[in-house]
Amino acid sequence: MPLRVAVQMDPLDRINIKGDSTFALMLEAQARGHSLYHYLARPHL
């Protein structure tokens, strides 16, 4: 049963995809057929 997975992390253009564990988990989730969503933390105002 596919899942919808939301991940909070830094902007994708700022991460090192070769060493980022969150990115690796996202790739594995995608390979297993899950839907992925990425969002940024909103700074406190």
C-alpha positions as CSV (number, residue, x, y, z in Angstrom):
1,M,0.0,0.0,0.0
2,P,1.7,3.2,-1.1
3,L,2.2,6.0,1.5
4,R,2.2,9.8,1.2
5,V,5.5,10.9,2.8
6,A,6.2,14.5,3.7
7,V,9.7,15.5,4.5
8,Q,10.9,18.8,6.2
9,M,14.4,19.6,5.2
10,D,16.7,22.3,3.7
11,P,16.0,23.6,0.2
12,L,16.9,20.8,-2.2
13,D,19.4,23.0,-4.1
14,R,21.4,23.4,-0.9
15,I,21.9,19.7,0.1
16,N,24.7,17.4,-0.7
17,I,22.8,14.5,-2.3
18,K,25.8,12.2,-2.0
19,G,25.9,12.5,1.8
20,D,22.4,13.5,2.9
21,S,20.7,10.6,4.7
22,T,17.2,12.2,4.4
23,F,17.7,12.4,0.6
24,A,18.7,8.7,0.6
25,L,15.5,7.8,2.5
26,M,13.5,9.8,0.0
27,L,15.0,8.0,-2.9
28,E,14.2,4.6,-1.3
29,A,10.6,5.6,-0.6
30,Q,10.2,6.7,-4.2
31,A,11.7,3.5,-5.4
32,R,9.1,1.6,-3.4
33,G,6.2,3.6,-5.0
34,H,5.4,6.1,-2.3
35,S,4.5,9.7,-3.0
36,L,6.9,12.3,-1.7
37,Y,6.4,15.8,-0.6
38,H,9.0,18.3,0.5
39,Y,8.4,21.3,2.6
40,L,10.5,24.0,4.3
41,A,10.3,25.1,7.9
42,R,8.8,28.5,8.3
43,P,10.9,30.8,10.4
44,H,9.3,32.2,13.6
45,L,8.1,35.7,13.2
